[in-house]
Amino acid sequence: MSELTDVLDASPADAAKWRYVRRRSFAVMMGHGYREVQPAPLEPAGTSARSGAGGTLSLADGTELRPDPMASIARTFLAEREPEGFARWMTAGNAFDPEPLGALRWRAWHAVSGLVLGATDPAADAEIAALCLTLAADVGFKDHQVVLGTLGDPADLARFIEATIELRTLRCADCKASGAPLRFLTCEDEGCRALTASAPRLRDFIGVASLKHHEAVLATLEASGFVVHDDPRLGFGAGRYNRTLVELRARTASGALITVARGGRRDGLLHALGGRAMPAVGVTLGIARAAACTPGEGETYEAAIEVFIAARGAGARAWALKQAAAERARGFRVDVDLREVGWADQLQRAERVHARVVLVVGDVERKKGEVAIRDMHTRETRHIPEETLSAELKRLLR
């Protein structure tokens, strides 16, 4: 176990569940036409501030650990010699938060992020919301919902922030420490919830052009058959987003409703990073938070060992390694116990890795040209000639 208290290490079972969520996220995004890129996790100095991401973890040479995967995608896009006029790009990897605040947040976290570049039409915003709904259904989130809001344009947001100056002095300590003026609107602290209820609606400060864009996004989703929730008070990401905001929420095993993905329109992102002005809209999903809302224990997501070979004696173990290589070449997942321990310990390990078939071989069996094969479903054990082993494994595992 890590001695660090603000990071999260994944055990084999946890990693299996994370891998499932990541794989399904990839599949959904690929199904929407996204192309994968792999930006370096080190960003040039100042990237975080320019992209509106806020704080970051900096190295001694001034480079920054990636806090914002969407900004990394945009930076990679700008490095293209002949960038496309319209593109959907995605990436997966670690992101870093210098001051994680709230439950299920850590300094290092794994994310899957997608960015649509070059589209101002409300259909692009609607597609991001639809993608979130598709992902939630694909993974099997419980009581999930996609919530939409709008920040309006920078002038609209500035008016709201000015109107809530006095109110924001009553925010919780975490909201004050974050430096994010809108954090109290989505904070789970009871005091901040009360402030949100008493605060003026963000929607009341939004200009006509932004309201029409938002209504067009909602109309597009309705016409396409997607059900979302419109929240006039939803607000986050000041300095990062403009107009459309999207949240995907779901319930954890304990029943808590949490946000697992956030996104929205970021039309100023590429220009802020030194490129030409180009519209963008995207979403970022936190893998660990999504896994917390995915049904089932982590162990159920681990791939079962198809063939487990328990061997005793130097000759038997050499045979086991040779046979394992042959069966792996046929496409089976094979585990060989490499310890000089008794049968009970090896069979216990076979149970732990959920083996489907166990081969038991010792030096005595080797001299007879036999191998004991045990079907872990029926618990039947038979001794068979070595030359029939491959055919028998194929029969049992087909």
Kinemage of the C-alpha trace (Angstrom):
@kinemage 1
@onewidth
@group {chain A} dominant
@subgroup {mainchain}
@vectorlist {calphas} color= white
{ca met a 1} P 0.000 0.000 0.000
{ca ser a 2} L 1.239 3.475 -0.869
{ca glu a 3} L 2.314 5.711 2.023
{ca leu a 4} L 0.848 8.676 0.145
{ca thr a 5} L -2.642 9.635 1.289
{ca asp a 6} L -3.686 11.779 -1.678
{ca val a 7} L -3.117 9.283 -4.473
{ca leu a 8} L -4.957 6.087 -5.370
{ca asp a 9} L -3.218 2.806 -6.158
{ca ala a 10} L -5.179 0.131 -8.013
{ca ser a 11} L -4.968 -3.514 -6.956
{ca pro a 12} L -5.291 -6.198 -9.669
{ca ala a 13} L -9.055 -6.305 -9.086
{ca asp a 14} L -9.418 -2.516 -9.143
{ca ala a 15} L -7.191 -2.272 -12.206
{ca ala a 16} L -9.372 -4.833 -13.997
{ca lys a 17} L -12.458 -2.726 -13.375
{ca trp a 18} L -10.660 0.460 -14.444
{ca arg a 19} L -9.524 -1.330 -17.599
{ca tyr a 20} L -13.109 -2.325 -18.357
{ca val a 21} L -14.343 1.259 -17.966
{ca arg a 22} L -11.468 2.591 -20.059
{ca arg a 23} L -12.029 -0.017 -22.781
{ca arg a 24} L -15.749 0.721 -22.969
{ca ser a 25} L -15.063 4.475 -23.015
{ca phe a 26} L -12.705 3.931 -25.928
{ca ala a 27} L -15.283 1.820 -27.738
{ca val a 28} L -17.989 4.456 -27.339
{ca met a 29} L -15.714 7.261 -28.500
{ca met a 30} L -14.406 5.229 -31.420
{ca gly a 31} L -18.011 4.537 -32.325
{ca his a 32} L -18.561 8.298 -32.469
{ca gly a 33} L -15.661 8.728 -34.886
{ca tyr a 34} L -12.917 9.864 -32.511
{ca arg a 35} L -9.264 9.278 -33.364
{ca glu a 36} L -6.830 8.493 -30.555
{ca val a 37} L -3.782 10.659 -29.835
{ca gln a 38} L -1.197 10.327 -27.063
{ca pro a 39} L 0.014 13.729 -25.846
{ca ala a 40} L 3.001 13.746 -23.511
{ca pro a 41} L 1.963 14.198 -19.858
{ca leu a 42} L 4.508 17.026 -19.544
{ca glu a 43} L 3.202 20.407 -20.671
{ca pro a 44} L 5.213 23.540 -21.461
{ca ala a 45} L 5.395 26.059 -18.621
{ca gly a 46} L 2.306 28.230 -18.467
{ca thr a 47} L -0.009 25.834 -20.312
{ca ser a 48} L -2.317 25.440 -17.320
{ca ala a 49} L -2.765 29.175 -16.847
{ca arg a 50} L -3.357 29.811 -20.555
{ca ser a 51} L -5.930 27.033 -20.872
{ca gly a 52} L -7.854 28.134 -17.770
{ca ala a 53} L -7.199 24.878 -15.942
{ca gly a 54} L -6.020 26.599 -12.762
{ca gly a 55} L -3.208 25.180 -10.665
{ca thr a 56} L -0.816 22.459 -11.685
{ca leu a 57} L 2.126 20.448 -10.383
{ca ser a 58} L 5.357 21.896 -11.782
{ca leu a 59} L 8.772 20.261 -12.116
{ca ala a 60} L 12.106 21.931 -11.380
{ca asp a 61} L 12.594 22.968 -15.020
{ca gly a 62} L 9.218 24.700 -15.108
{ca thr a 63} L 7.361 22.066 -17.116
{ca glu a 64} L 3.960 21.067 -15.811
{ca leu a 65} L 2.277 17.740 -15.179
{ca arg a 66} L -0.898 17.610 -17.256
{ca pro a 67} L -3.935 18.915 -15.329
{ca asp a 68} L -6.297 19.164 -18.293
{ca pro a 69} L -6.457 16.384 -20.928
{ca met a 70} L -8.539 18.503 -23.294
{ca ala a 71} L -5.802 21.145 -23.342
{ca ser a 72} L -3.280 18.385 -24.115
{ca ile a 73} L -5.392 17.272 -27.077
{ca ala a 74} L -5.615 20.860 -28.303
{ca arg a 75} L -1.849 21.345 -27.970
{ca thr a 76} L -1.234 18.170 -29.976
{ca phe a 77} L -3.687 19.328 -32.628
{ca leu a 78} L -1.872 22.674 -32.947
{ca ala a 79} L 1.409 20.821 -33.554
{ca glu a 80} L 0.018 19.331 -36.791
{ca arg a 81} L 1.562 20.847 -39.914
{ca glu a 82} L -1.750 20.848 -41.724
{ca pro a 83} L -4.482 20.603 -39.084
{ca glu a 84} L -7.928 19.460 -40.149
{ca gly a 85} L -10.794 21.916 -40.336
{ca phe a 86} L -12.975 19.511 -38.359
{ca ala a 87} L -11.820 16.687 -36.109
{ca arg a 88} L -12.757 14.451 -33.192
{ca trp a 89} L -9.717 13.492 -31.120
{ca met a 90} L -9.465 11.526 -27.883
{ca thr a 91} L -6.838 10.437 -25.386
{ca ala a 92} L -6.432 8.475 -22.167
{ca gly a 93} L -3.816 8.805 -19.455
{ca asn a 94} L -2.927 10.304 -16.116
{ca ala a 95} L -3.858 13.835 -15.153
{ca phe a 96} L -2.699 15.724 -12.071
{ca asp a 97} L -4.429 17.982 -9.571
{ca pro a 98} L -2.232 19.910 -7.087
{ca glu a 99} L -5.065 20.402 -4.585
{ca pro a 100} L -7.749 17.707 -4.920
{ca leu a 101} L -10.819 18.723 -2.953
{ca gly a 102} L -13.730 16.436 -2.112
{ca ala a 103} L -14.381 12.702 -2.069
{ca leu a 104} L -12.926 10.403 -4.743
{ca arg a 105} L -10.405 12.991 -5.917
{ca trp a 106} L -6.628 12.568 -5.908
{ca arg a 107} L -3.495 14.376 -7.035
{ca ala a 108} L -2.985 11.778 -9.746
{ca trp a 109} L -6.023 10.427 -11.560
{ca his a 110} L -6.720 8.543 -14.764
{ca ala a 111} L -8.929 10.126 -17.399
{ca val a 112} L -10.434 9.511 -20.807
{ca ser a 113} L -11.067 12.713 -22.706
{ca gly a 114} L -12.478 13.674 -26.089
{ca leu a 115} L -12.515 16.972 -27.990
{ca val a 116} L -14.500 17.975 -31.068
{ca leu a 117} L -12.694 20.712 -33.006
{ca gly a 118} L -14.027 23.065 -35.642
{ca ala a 119} L -17.810 22.975 -34.992
{ca thr a 120} L -19.862 25.885 -33.638
{ca asp a 121} L -23.212 24.271 -34.387
{ca pro a 122} L -25.326 23.266 -31.349
{ca ala a 123} L -25.318 19.721 -32.750
{ca ala a 124} L -21.691 19.371 -31.607
{ca asp a 125} L -22.673 20.214 -28.010
{ca ala a 126} L -25.627 17.840 -28.273
{ca glu a 127} L -23.381 15.032 -29.488
{ca ile a 128} L -21.173 15.391 -26.383
{ca ala a 129} L -24.245 14.976 -24.168
{ca ala a 130} L -25.418 12.014 -26.239
{ca leu a 131} L -21.970 10.431 -25.966
{ca cys a 132} L -22.220 10.653 -22.153
{ca leu a 133} L -25.626 8.956 -22.203
{ca thr a 134} L -24.315 6.194 -24.460
{ca leu a 135} L -21.301 5.603 -22.237
{ca ala a 136} L -23.435 5.461 -19.082
{ca ala a 137} L -25.766 2.893 -20.628
{ca asp a 138} L -22.861 0.866 -22.053
{ca val a 139} L -21.051 0.580 -18.727
{ca gly a 140} L -24.259 0.056 -16.747
{ca phe a 141} L -24.312 3.047 -14.428
{ca lys a 142} L -27.159 3.098 -11.922
{ca asp a 143} L -29.574 6.064 -11.910
{ca his a 144} L -27.379 8.011 -14.280
{ca gln a 145} L -28.326 11.386 -15.682
{ca val a 146} L -26.786 13.946 -17.987
{ca val a 147} L -27.228 17.528 -16.817
{ca leu a 148} L -26.792 20.550 -19.074
{ca gly a 149} L -26.291 24.200 -18.260
{ca thr a 150} L -24.748 27.273 -19.800
{ca leu a 151} L -22.133 29.761 -18.640
{ca gly a 152} L -22.982 32.156 -21.406
{ca asp a 153} L -20.253 34.360 -22.797
{ca pro a 154} L -17.437 35.880 -20.667
{ca ala a 155} L -19.377 39.102 -20.063
{ca asp a 156} L -22.399 37.129 -18.832
{ca leu a 157} L -20.263 35.174 -16.404
{ca ala a 158} L -18.534 38.308 -15.143
{ca arg a 159} L -21.919 39.819 -14.236
{ca phe a 160} L -22.876 36.728 -12.238
{ca ile a 161} L -19.563 36.637 -10.382
{ca glu a 162} L -19.922 40.317 -9.521
{ca ala a 163} L -23.460 39.754 -8.255
{ca thr a 164} L -22.370 36.962 -5.882
{ca ile a 165} L -19.318 38.626 -4.282
{ca glu a 166} L -20.884 39.004 -0.835
{ca leu a 167} L -22.593 35.626 -0.968
{ca arg a 168} L -19.329 33.853 -1.788
{ca thr a 169} L -17.710 35.042 1.457
{ca leu a 170} L -19.878 32.389 3.149
{ca arg a 171} L -18.528 29.479 1.097
{ca cys a 172} L -17.013 26.416 2.771
{ca ala a 173} L -13.269 26.308 3.400
{ca asp a 174} L -12.643 24.001 0.434
{ca cys a 175} L -14.444 26.314 -1.988
{ca lys a 176} L -12.508 29.299 -0.712
{ca ala a 177} L -9.215 27.403 -0.942
{ca ser a 178} L -9.924 26.306 -4.522
{ca gly a 179} L -10.018 29.868 -5.825
{ca ala a 180} L -12.751 28.796 -8.275
{ca pro a 181} L -15.595 31.332 -8.047
{ca leu a 182} L -18.260 28.850 -9.184
{ca arg a 183} L -17.242 25.822 -7.141
{ca phe a 184} L -19.885 26.439 -4.462
{ca leu a 185} L -22.613 25.819 -7.087
{ca thr a 186} L -21.688 22.113 -7.293
{ca cys a 187} L -20.177 21.659 -3.812
{ca glu a 188} L -21.613 18.872 -1.630
{ca asp a 189} L -21.153 20.846 1.612
{ca glu a 190} L -24.520 21.604 3.241
{ca gly a 191} L -23.642 25.260 3.706
{ca cys a 192} L -22.702 25.639 0.052
{ca arg a 193} L -25.893 23.885 -0.976
{ca ala a 194} L -27.847 26.453 1.018
{ca leu a 195} L -25.869 29.254 -0.647
{ca thr a 196} L -26.635 27.812 -4.071
{ca ala a 197} L -30.344 27.691 -3.272
{ca ser a 198} L -30.338 31.333 -2.171
{ca ala a 199} L -28.050 32.631 -4.927
{ca pro a 200} L -29.484 34.231 -8.063
{ca arg a 201} L -29.833 31.824 -10.959
{ca leu a 202} L -26.853 31.828 -13.267
{ca arg a 203} L -29.295 31.497 -16.163
{ca asp a 204} L -30.741 34.937 -15.358
{ca phe a 205} L -27.407 36.541 -16.327
{ca ile a 206} L -27.070 34.832 -19.693
{ca gly a 207} L -27.365 36.943 -22.844
{ca val a 208} L -29.744 36.342 -25.724
{ca ala a 209} L -27.196 34.777 -28.103
{ca ser a 210} L -26.039 32.230 -25.533
{ca leu a 211} L -29.606 31.422 -24.499
{ca lys a 212} L -30.553 30.731 -28.109
{ca his a 213} L -27.521 28.445 -28.475
{ca his a 214} L -28.476 26.569 -25.305
{ca glu a 215} L -32.089 26.182 -26.385
{ca ala a 216} L -30.905 24.861 -29.740
{ca val a 217} L -28.736 22.261 -27.992
{ca leu a 218} L -31.703 21.081 -25.907
{ca ala a 219} L -33.984 21.043 -28.944
{ca thr a 220} L -31.479 18.972 -30.924
{ca leu a 221} L -31.230 16.405 -28.122
{ca glu a 222} L -35.006 16.206 -27.763
{ca ala a 223} L -35.478 15.767 -31.502
{ca ser a 224} L -32.840 13.012 -31.454
{ca gly a 225} L -34.589 11.143 -28.625
{ca phe a 226} L -32.009 11.812 -25.872
{ca val a 227} L -33.297 12.708 -22.406
{ca val a 228} L -31.216 15.207 -20.440
{ca his a 229} L -31.835 17.535 -17.495
{ca asp a 230} L -31.540 21.294 -17.910
{ca asp a 231} L -30.200 22.958 -14.733
{ca pro a 232} L -30.404 26.791 -14.672
{ca arg a 233} L -28.011 26.857 -11.705
{ca leu a 234} L -25.313 24.568 -13.068
{ca gly a 235} L -21.965 26.328 -13.151
{ca phe a 236} L -18.291 25.309 -13.110
{ca gly a 237} L -15.072 25.952 -14.975
{ca ala a 238} L -14.959 29.750 -15.015
{ca gly a 239} L -12.111 30.759 -17.317
{ca arg a 240} L -12.191 27.361 -19.015
{ca tyr a 241} L -15.661 26.914 -20.516
{ca asn a 242} L -18.059 29.158 -22.381
{ca arg a 243} L -21.702 28.537 -23.112
{ca thr a 244} L -22.540 24.815 -22.886
{ca leu a 245} L -21.759 22.816 -19.728
{ca val a 246} L -22.276 19.036 -19.493
{ca glu a 247} L -22.157 16.748 -16.443
{ca leu a 248} L -22.623 12.982 -16.295
{ca arg a 249} L -23.760 11.835 -12.857
{ca ala a 250} L -24.279 8.339 -11.473
{ca arg a 251} L -24.661 6.518 -8.163
{ca thr a 252} L -21.906 4.671 -6.342
{ca ala a 253} L -22.435 1.321 -4.658
{ca ser a 254} L -23.118 3.206 -1.409
{ca gly a 255} L -25.879 5.225 -3.060
{ca ala a 256} L -24.083 8.564 -3.364
{ca leu a 257} L -24.763 10.538 -6.546
{ca ile a 258} L -21.445 11.793 -7.929
{ca thr a 259} L -20.159 13.483 -11.066
{ca val a 260} L -18.098 11.088 -13.186
{ca ala a 261} L -17.606 13.262 -16.280
{ca arg a 262} L -17.607 16.945 -17.095
{ca gly a 263} L -17.255 18.942 -20.244
{ca gly a 264} L -18.587 21.704 -22.375
{ca arg a 265} L -17.729 24.282 -24.978
{ca arg a 266} L -14.192 25.707 -25.006
{ca asp a 267} L -14.085 28.021 -27.992
{ca gly a 268} L -11.137 30.011 -26.663
{ca leu a 269} L -8.877 27.030 -25.916
{ca leu a 270} L -6.809 26.793 -29.094
{ca his a 271} L -6.316 30.538 -29.355
{ca ala a 272} L -5.218 30.666 -25.691
{ca leu a 273} L -2.561 28.044 -26.471
{ca gly a 274} L -1.126 30.129 -29.276
{ca gly a 275} L -3.116 28.822 -32.226
{ca arg a 276} L -5.738 30.307 -34.454
{ca ala a 277} L -9.226 30.830 -33.091
{ca met a 278} L -11.181 27.604 -33.527
{ca pro a 279} L -14.311 26.323 -31.763
{ca ala a 280} L -14.050 23.265 -29.536
{ca val a 281} L -16.312 21.237 -27.293
{ca gly a 282} L -15.385 18.165 -25.274
{ca val a 283} L -15.706 16.007 -22.183
{ca thr a 284} L -13.392 14.331 -19.657
{ca leu a 285} L -14.310 11.212 -17.667
{ca gly a 286} L -12.576 10.175 -14.437
{ca ile a 287} L -11.878 6.440 -14.609
{ca ala a 288} L -11.805 5.750 -10.842
{ca arg a 289} L -14.995 7.753 -10.254
{ca ala a 290} L -16.697 5.953 -13.137
{ca ala a 291} L -15.544 2.581 -11.784
{ca ala a 292} L -17.071 3.461 -8.401
{ca cys a 293} L -20.439 3.662 -10.183
{ca thr a 294} L -19.973 0.553 -12.314
{ca pro a 295} L -21.832 -2.476 -10.887
{ca gly a 296} L -19.974 -5.519 -9.634
{ca glu a 297} L -16.846 -6.171 -7.610
{ca gly a 298} L -13.459 -5.701 -9.206
{ca glu a 299} L -12.697 -9.429 -9.104
{ca thr a 300} L -15.553 -10.109 -11.516
{ca tyr a 301} L -13.777 -8.003 -14.165
{ca glu a 302} L -10.501 -9.938 -13.990
{ca ala a 303} L -9.856 -12.241 -16.912
{ca ala a 304} L -9.935 -15.856 -15.738
{ca ile a 305} L -6.896 -18.064 -16.166
{ca glu a 306} L -7.942 -20.740 -18.635
{ca val a 307} L -5.145 -23.224 -17.901
{ca phe a 308} L -3.262 -23.446 -14.612
{ca ile a 309} L -0.308 -25.825 -14.381
{ca ala a 310} L 0.664 -27.127 -10.954
{ca ala a 311} L 4.045 -28.861 -11.099
{ca arg a 312} L 6.422 -30.429 -8.592
{ca gly a 313} L 10.002 -31.338 -9.364
{ca ala a 314} L 12.552 -29.783 -11.736
{ca gly a 315} L 11.648 -32.025 -14.662
{ca ala a 316} L 7.922 -31.430 -14.233
{ca arg a 317} L 8.408 -27.669 -14.015
{ca ala a 318} L 10.487 -27.641 -17.195
{ca trp a 319} L 7.690 -29.555 -18.905
{ca ala a 320} L 5.167 -27.066 -17.506
{ca leu a 321} L 7.026 -24.100 -19.004
{ca lys a 322} L 7.236 -25.826 -22.413
{ca gln a 323} L 3.556 -26.826 -22.351
{ca ala a 324} L 2.503 -23.351 -21.207
{ca ala a 325} L 4.294 -21.796 -24.185
{ca ala a 326} L 2.527 -24.187 -26.546
{ca glu a 327} L -0.918 -23.461 -25.095
{ca arg a 328} L -0.309 -19.692 -25.059
{ca ala a 329} L 0.570 -19.934 -28.746
{ca arg a 330} L -2.871 -21.484 -29.261
{ca gly a 331} L -4.446 -18.442 -27.618
{ca phe a 332} L -5.056 -19.697 -24.072
{ca arg a 333} L -4.242 -17.692 -20.947
{ca val a 334} L -1.895 -19.910 -18.913
{ca asp a 335} L -0.441 -19.578 -15.412
{ca val a 336} L 2.380 -21.764 -14.084
{ca asp a 337} L 3.123 -21.880 -10.361
{ca leu a 338} L 6.892 -21.373 -10.126
{ca arg a 339} L 7.267 -22.189 -6.423
{ca glu a 340} L 8.493 -25.440 -4.925
{ca val a 341} L 5.447 -25.843 -2.697
{ca gly a 342} L 2.915 -28.580 -2.069
{ca trp a 343} L -0.119 -29.405 -4.168
{ca ala a 344} L -2.501 -27.761 -1.690
{ca asp a 345} L -0.785 -24.380 -1.973
{ca gln a 346} L -0.712 -24.561 -5.765
{ca leu a 347} L -4.352 -25.580 -6.031
{ca gln a 348} L -5.277 -22.769 -3.658
{ca arg a 349} L -3.633 -20.355 -6.036
{ca ala a 350} L -5.543 -21.915 -8.943
{ca glu a 351} L -8.770 -21.090 -7.096
{ca arg a 352} L -7.597 -17.535 -6.449
{ca val a 353} L -6.945 -16.825 -10.149
{ca his a 354} L -10.270 -18.445 -11.141
{ca ala a 355} L -8.633 -21.126 -13.275
{ca arg a 356} L -10.978 -23.079 -15.527
{ca val a 357} L -8.717 -26.126 -15.979
{ca val a 358} L -5.822 -27.277 -13.791
{ca leu a 359} L -3.048 -29.571 -14.993
{ca val a 360} L -1.274 -31.438 -12.205
{ca val a 361} L 2.063 -32.987 -13.071
{ca gly a 362} L 4.981 -34.296 -11.024
{ca asp a 363} L 8.127 -36.185 -11.912
{ca val a 364} L 6.333 -39.497 -11.335
{ca glu a 365} L 3.558 -38.614 -13.797
{ca arg a 366} L 6.140 -37.389 -16.269
{ca lys a 367} L 7.816 -40.803 -16.326
{ca lys a 368} L 4.444 -42.401 -17.088
{ca gly a 369} L 3.767 -39.900 -19.896
{ca glu a 370} L 0.570 -38.812 -18.167
{ca val a 371} L -0.919 -35.613 -16.842
{ca ala a 372} L -3.780 -35.136 -14.389
{ca ile a 373} L -6.413 -32.718 -15.731
{ca arg a 374} L -9.023 -31.189 -13.434
{ca asp a 375} L -12.146 -29.391 -14.673
{ca met a 376} L -12.723 -26.676 -12.077
{ca his a 377} L -16.417 -26.427 -12.981
{ca thr a 378} L -17.301 -30.090 -12.450
{ca arg a 379} L -14.371 -30.782 -10.057
{ca glu a 380} L -13.683 -33.963 -12.046
{ca thr a 381} L -10.038 -35.070 -12.221
{ca arg a 382} L -8.805 -37.538 -14.855
{ca his a 383} L -5.406 -38.865 -15.890
{ca ile a 384} L -4.821 -38.656 -19.623
{ca pro a 385} L -1.862 -39.344 -21.953
{ca glu a 386} L 0.228 -36.267 -22.761
{ca glu a 387} L -0.338 -36.636 -26.485
{ca thr a 388} L -4.112 -36.088 -26.050
{ca leu a 389} L -3.723 -33.009 -23.829
{ca ser a 390} L -4.133 -30.310 -26.481
{ca ala a 391} L -7.277 -31.879 -27.864
{ca glu a 392} L -8.731 -32.283 -24.389
{ca leu a 393} L -8.005 -28.650 -23.484
{ca lys a 394} L -9.653 -27.525 -26.689
{ca arg a 395} L -12.736 -29.589 -25.841
{ca leu a 396} L -12.997 -28.272 -22.283
{ca leu a 397} L -12.316 -24.635 -23.113
{ca arg a 398} L -14.192 -24.240 -26.384
